[in-house]
Amino acid sequence: MVISCGFICVFAVLINKVCLQETVEAVIGGSVLLPCSSTEHDLELQDINVHWRHNSSKTVYDIVKGEETVSEQDHQYKNRAKTFPEEYERGNFSIKLTDLTHTDAGEFNCLITPSDEQKNVQLIITESTAGKGTISTDQENQGETEPDSGETSSPWSWVVIASGIIVNFQLYL
């Protein structure tokens, strides 16, 4: 019984550190919010570094010691990436990308240190389906939402927890 409780506790800790994958869809020329929030509540803002990368190589945005820095930012994101400094205290490090192009499609990674939390966001860029020369309000805002410091839970997390409980239950019998 002690072993099974330990097994569940280990799964719970691992699930908390697993990087979550989210898919966001937006249209060419529009804007999109790429979410990234910390689940750690005891971190001091001056100790936090956040690194946004596109396809594991291009620097999209960095937040160093709680301050925005664009000195290493890839030219592709100059004047197109925006963060929400008023949200940092709540652990929200989401970014907004504007004037989207096909080259923005791909995987965006948000790494928060020292907590080693990572969030992966797959961005899919689509053509506008509105009439020629116009983009409807709904399509223009597709994929864009207000920043939210709430935690996103992955369905796979629950599968792993359920599997652990079932295995432990069978071991107990």
SVG drawing of the C-alpha trace seen along z (x, -y; Angstrom):
<svg xmlns="http://www.w3.org/2000/svg" viewBox="-17 -48 38 58">
<polyline fill="none" stroke="black" stroke-width="0.4" points="0.0,0.0 2.9,-2.4 4.5,-1.6 1.3,-2.4 0.9,-5.7 4.5,-6.6 3.9,-5.6 0.9,-8.0 2.9,-10.8 5.8,-10.3 3.3,-10.5 1.7,-13.6 5.1,-15.4 6.1,-14.3 2.8,-15.4 3.3,-18.8 6.7,-19.2 5.5,-17.7 5.6,-20.2 2.1,-20.7 1.4,-21.0 -1.4,-23.3 -2.5,-24.0 -3.5,-27.5 -4.9,-28.4 -4.8,-31.9 -5.1,-33.6 -2.5,-35.4 -2.4,-39.1 -4.2,-38.6 -2.8,-38.3 -2.7,-35.5 -2.1,-35.0 0.4,-32.3 -0.3,-31.2 2.4,-30.5 1.8,-30.6 3.8,-29.4 2.2,-27.2 4.8,-28.2 3.4,-30.8 6.4,-31.4 8.8,-32.6 10.2,-36.2 9.7,-38.2 13.4,-39.4 14.5,-35.7 12.3,-34.7 13.6,-34.3 11.3,-33.4 12.6,-32.4 10.2,-32.2 11.7,-30.3 10.2,-29.5 11.1,-26.0 13.7,-25.6 16.0,-28.2 14.7,-31.7 14.5,-34.0 11.0,-35.5 11.1,-37.2 13.0,-37.0 12.1,-38.2 15.2,-38.4 14.9,-38.9 11.3,-40.0 12.2,-42.6 11.5,-42.5 14.5,-42.3 14.6,-42.2 18.4,-42.6 18.7,-39.0 15.3,-39.0 15.2,-37.6 14.5,-40.3 11.4,-38.4 9.7,-39.3 10.8,-42.9 7.8,-45.1 5.5,-42.1 5.8,-40.3 4.3,-41.8 4.1,-40.6 1.9,-41.8 4.2,-43.1 1.2,-43.8 0.5,-40.0 4.0,-38.9 3.2,-39.0 0.4,-36.5 2.8,-34.2 1.4,-34.9 4.1,-35.2 1.9,-34.9 2.9,-36.8 0.8,-38.3 2.1,-38.0 0.7,-40.4 0.8,-40.6 1.0,-36.9 2.6,-35.2 3.1,-31.6 6.6,-31.7 5.2,-32.1 3.7,-28.6 5.4,-26.0 6.2,-25.2 6.7,-28.0 8.4,-27.0 8.1,-29.0 10.7,-28.0 10.4,-29.5 13.4,-29.3 14.3,-28.6 11.1,-26.4 12.0,-24.6 8.4,-24.8 8.0,-24.5 5.0,-25.2 4.8,-24.2 2.4,-25.9 1.9,-24.7 0.8,-27.6 -1.2,-26.8 -1.6,-29.6 -4.5,-29.5 -5.7,-31.6 -8.6,-33.9 -11.9,-32.5 -13.5,-36.0 -14.3,-37.8 -11.4,-39.2 -9.7,-42.2 -11.6,-41.9 -11.3,-39.9 -14.3,-39.5 -13.9,-40.4 -14.4,-36.7 -11.6,-35.6 -9.3,-38.5 -9.5,-37.5 -9.4,-33.8 -7.0,-32.2 -6.7,-35.5 -7.9,-35.6 -7.2,-37.7 -4.2,-36.6 -5.2,-34.0 -3.0,-32.9 -5.1,-29.8 -3.5,-26.4 -4.3,-24.3 -4.7,-20.6 -3.8,-18.1 -6.1,-15.1 -3.0,-12.9 -2.2,-13.9 -5.5,-12.3 -4.8,-9.2 -1.4,-8.8 -3.0,-9.3 -5.8,-6.9 -3.3,-4.3 -1.2,-4.7 -4.3,-4.2 -5.4,-1.1 -1.9,0.4 -1.7,-0.3 -5.2,1.1 -4.2,4.3 -1.0,4.6 -3.0,4.2 -5.3,7.1"/>
</svg>
